Amino acid sequence: MEKINHQHKDSIFSLLFSKPDILRELYCALEGVTLPPDTPVKMNTLKNVLISDQINDISFVIGGRLVVLIEHQSTINPNMALRLLMYVSKLYEKMNKRRKLFSTALIRIPTPEFFVLYNGLASFPDQQTLKLSDSFLDTEALGLTKEQAPSLDLIVRVFNINAGRNPEIVSRCTMLNDYSTLIAKIRYYTRQLGDKMEGMKAAVQYCREHGILDPYLEEYAEEVFSMRITEWNTEEAMAVWREEGFEEGEARANQKFVRNLLAKGMPIEEIARIAELPVEQVRAIIKSETE
């Protein structure tokens, strides 16, 4: 099996779900199908593409399907379908860059499927479908009826993977069940102990005592600590943006968001990634705040 090279920017999600056998099991759980254990899984995740330098997206080909899988911890973005359209376009470009797109022969490409696994704190149903066509402008002025299908669409299936949600799906994938339990325990112990790191340690200890994520926690415990703290800082920062700045207009919201992250001691590059802004714009905002 190919050895996975985990970079420091990986999330716990990408760390745990980067192995072909686990992705095969997860895909079967989400689709409610059974595939032979020797069905090949080819990873083709793109780096630094999904607008915000995404660290928790995974893409792979399995059984003629091109699957894009994203973990989402903050409120579901209504523009997710549009973002995934941009992502999958780059995937197909990468997969076919050496092929003759203008030849007379038809180029066959894997059928795309899009999944978002939600484990945020906001209330969310077990499942939801997002469509690119929901973003389209009103077509009545063009003389098109509502019954006419759009020329382009993209469908995203969102699953709530918080503990206790979608039990049929979670029960079919041990890693997904264990991961949901770990996240729930981190939140529980952090609330009880009032400290993120202590909550993390208690959650890991609980999982080890109950055989959850064994042997992964033993092998990657230190990485999990640093990853989880980074992810929670990101989630909190997004909450601050929504609660304190979103309604003040985009420019002022960006300024307040950047200022809040800077106060947390985050480096400029990390602020730019979380805020989905160019590094130069972040520097300009910081400069204006200090003048």
QUISULTA-V835920 format. One record per residue. RES is the residue in three letters. SS is DSSP state (H for helix, E for strand, L for the rest). Layout:
res=(RES;RES)
ss=(SS;SS)
//
This chain:
res=(MET;GLU;LYS;ILE;ASN;HIS;GLN;HIS;LYS;ASP;SER;ILE;PHE;SER;LEU;LEU;PHE;SER;LYS;PRO;ASP;ILE;LEU;ARG;GLU;LEU;TYR;CYS;ALA;LEU;GLU;GLY;VAL;THR;LEU;PRO;PRO;ASP;THR;PRO;VAL;LYS;MET;ASN;THR;LEU;LYS;ASN;VAL;LEU;ILE;SER;ASP;GLN;ILE;ASN;ASP;ILE;SER;PHE;VAL;ILE;GLY;GLY;ARG;LEU;VAL;VAL;LEU;ILE;GLU;HIS;GLN;SER;THR;ILE;ASN;PRO;ASN;MET;ALA;LEU;ARG;LEU;LEU;MET;TYR;VAL;SER;LYS;LEU;TYR;GLU;LYS;MET;ASN;LYS;ARG;ARG;LYS;LEU;PHE;SER;THR;ALA;LEU;ILE;ARG;ILE;PRO;THR;PRO;GLU;PHE;PHE;VAL;LEU;TYR;ASN;GLY;LEU;ALA;SER;PHE;PRO;ASP;GLN;GLN;THR;LEU;LYS;LEU;SER;ASP;SER;PHE;LEU;ASP;THR;GLU;ALA;LEU;GLY;LEU;THR;LYS;GLU;GLN;ALA;PRO;SER;LEU;ASP;LEU;ILE;VAL;ARG;VAL;PHE;ASN;ILE;ASN;ALA;GLY;ARG;ASN;PRO;GLU;ILE;VAL;SER;ARG;CYS;THR;MET;LEU;ASN;ASP;TYR;SER;THR;LEU;ILE;ALA;LYS;ILE;ARG;TYR;TYR;THR;ARG;GLN;LEU;GLY;ASP;LYS;MET;GLU;GLY;MET;LYS;ALA;ALA;VAL;GLN;TYR;CYS;ARG;GLU;HIS;GLY;ILE;LEU;ASP;PRO;TYR;LEU;GLU;GLU;TYR;ALA;GLU;GLU;VAL;PHE;SER;MET;ARG;ILE;THR;GLU;TRP;ASN;THR;GLU;GLU;ALA;MET;ALA;VAL;TRP;ARG;GLU;GLU;GLY;PHE;GLU;GLU;GLY;GLU;ALA;ARG;ALA;ASN;GLN;LYS;PHE;VAL;ARG;ASN;LEU;LEU;ALA;LYS;GLY;MET;PRO;ILE;GLU;GLU;ILE;ALA;ARG;ILE;ALA;GLU;LEU;PRO;VAL;GLU;GLN;VAL;ARG;ALA;ILE;ILE;LYS;SER;GLU;THR;GLU)
ss=(L;L;L;L;L;L;L;L;L;L;L;H;H;H;H;H;L;L;L;H;H;H;H;H;H;H;H;H;H;H;H;L;L;L;L;L;L;L;L;L;E;E;E;L;L;L;L;L;L;L;L;L;L;L;L;L;E;E;E;E;E;E;L;L;E;E;E;E;E;E;E;E;L;L;L;L;L;L;L;H;H;H;H;H;H;H;H;H;H;H;H;H;H;H;H;L;L;L;L;L;L;L;L;L;L;L;L;L;L;L;E;E;E;E;E;E;E;E;L;L;L;L;L;L;L;L;E;E;E;E;E;H;H;H;H;L;L;L;L;H;H;H;L;L;L;L;L;L;L;L;L;L;L;L;E;E;E;E;E;E;L;L;L;L;L;L;H;H;H;H;L;L;L;H;H;H;H;H;H;H;H;H;H;H;H;H;H;H;H;H;H;H;H;L;L;H;H;H;H;H;H;H;H;H;H;H;H;H;H;L;L;L;L;L;L;H;H;H;H;H;H;H;H;H;H;H;H;H;H;H;H;H;H;H;H;H;H;H;H;H;H;H;H;H;H;H;H;H;L;H;H;H;H;H;H;H;H;H;H;H;H;H;H;L;L;L;L;H;H;H;H;H;H;H;H;L;L;L;H;H;H;H;H;H;H;H;H;H;H;H;L)
//
